[in-house]
């Protein structure tokens, strides 16, 4: 479970950072998930920041799950 949450955290953070980089520099055109979702038009930077924060939260949760002893 810890490795799955860690991977999900990594993907969310990478997608968020890719969205921020694309918004400010134009790189990663068509690479990120945010640019492909139509209803996020005009909210790309906000959605990218939410993905980064969500990725950090999932990463913190994976650390808590990994430290729990059953």
C-alpha distance (Angstrom), angle and dihedral (degrees) to the residues before:
residue distance angle dihedral
X1 . . .
X2 3.79 . .
X3 3.81 92.6 .
X4 3.80 93.1 47.2
X5 3.80 92.5 51.5
X6 3.79 90.0 45.5
X7 3.80 90.6 53.5
X8 3.81 92.2 47.5
X9 3.80 89.0 49.3
X10 3.80 90.9 51.2
X11 3.81 92.8 49.6
X12 3.82 92.6 48.5
X13 3.79 92.9 49.2
X14 3.80 93.2 46.5
X15 3.81 92.0 48.9
X16 3.80 91.1 48.2
X17 3.79 94.7 48.0
X18 3.81 89.9 45.1
X19 3.80 89.6 53.1
X20 3.81 92.3 50.3
X21 3.81 92.2 47.4
X22 3.80 90.9 48.3
X23 3.80 92.1 49.0
X24 3.79 94.6 52.4
X25 3.81 102.6 32.6
X26 3.81 107.9 18.6
X27 3.81 93.9 -123.1
X28 3.80 121.9 134.1
X29 3.79 92.1 40.1
X30 3.79 107.1 -171.0
X31 3.79 92.4 -3.1
X32 3.77 100.9 101.5
X33 3.76 129.4 69.5
X34 3.80 94.4 -128.9
X35 3.80 93.6 64.1
X36 3.80 91.7 53.8
X37 3.81 97.6 52.7
X38 3.80 109.0 89.5
X39 3.79 101.4 -157.2
X40 3.82 91.3 58.8
X41 3.82 91.8 68.3
X42 3.79 106.4 136.3
X43 3.81 93.5 12.4
X44 3.80 99.4 71.1
X45 3.80 97.6 119.0
X46 3.80 92.4 46.4
X47 3.81 91.9 49.0
X48 3.80 91.3 47.6
X49 3.80 91.6 52.2
X50 3.81 90.1 48.1
X51 3.81 89.8 52.8
X52 3.81 91.5 51.9
X53 3.81 92.4 48.7
X54 3.80 91.4 45.4
X55 3.80 90.3 49.6
X56 3.80 91.3 52.3
X57 3.81 90.0 48.7
X58 3.80 92.4 50.1
X59 3.81 89.2 47.8
X60 3.79 90.7 53.0
X61 3.79 89.8 48.3
X62 3.81 90.6 51.3
X63 3.80 89.3 54.1
X64 3.81 90.2 52.3
X65 3.81 92.0 48.2
X66 3.80 90.5 48.9
X67 3.80 93.5 51.9
X68 3.81 95.2 49.0
X69 3.79 113.6 102.7
X70 3.80 118.5 -153.0
